[in-house]
Amino acid sequence: MLRKQNRLKKKTDFDSVYKKGYTIAGKLVFLKVLKNKTQNSRFGFIVSKKVSKKAVIRNKIKRRLRSIVKNIDIKNGIDVIITTNPEIVEKTYQEIKLEMENLFKKLC
């Protein structure tokens, strides 16, 4: 579980990242990134019903993504929204982690 200070929660925060941020795309996920004025990096996760109609599967994907983000070394002071593609359902944890690491390397 991510700490409260590392989560994007407000609709205004999500909207500002979508409007002003830049995109880094991968095969399974894409990131919308915006620098913030705090010392903490904050993350939001979007797994739509296009990925899976079942809430159990969508929640499993979000848990995996949170775990990966928690264990990757990421620079401070950014807001990131992680949006998934439907292909992520068939992938293993290790495949998702590998792609996320590659995308976060592009941030630095």
C-alpha positions, 0 to 999 in steps of 0.5 A: 500500500502506498503511503497517503502522501504518495497518492493522487486522490483529488480530481483536480490533481488528476485533471492538471496532470492530464492537461499539463503533463507529458506522456511516456507510452509502453505496450502495457501501460502509459504514464502521464507525468507532471512535476509538482511542487512537493518533495514527494512523488504522487501516483494515481492508477487507472484500470478501466472496464475496457481492461476487464469487466470483472472488478476482481481482475482490475483490483489485482492489476492495481495491487500489482502496479502499486507494489511495483511502484513502491519497490522502484527507485523514482525521483522525487517531485513528480505526479504520475498517472499510470493507465493500463491497456487491455493486454496487461491481463495476460501478463505476469508480474515480472513482465509488468515490472520489467516494462514499468522499470523501463518506463521509469528509466525514461523519466530520469 
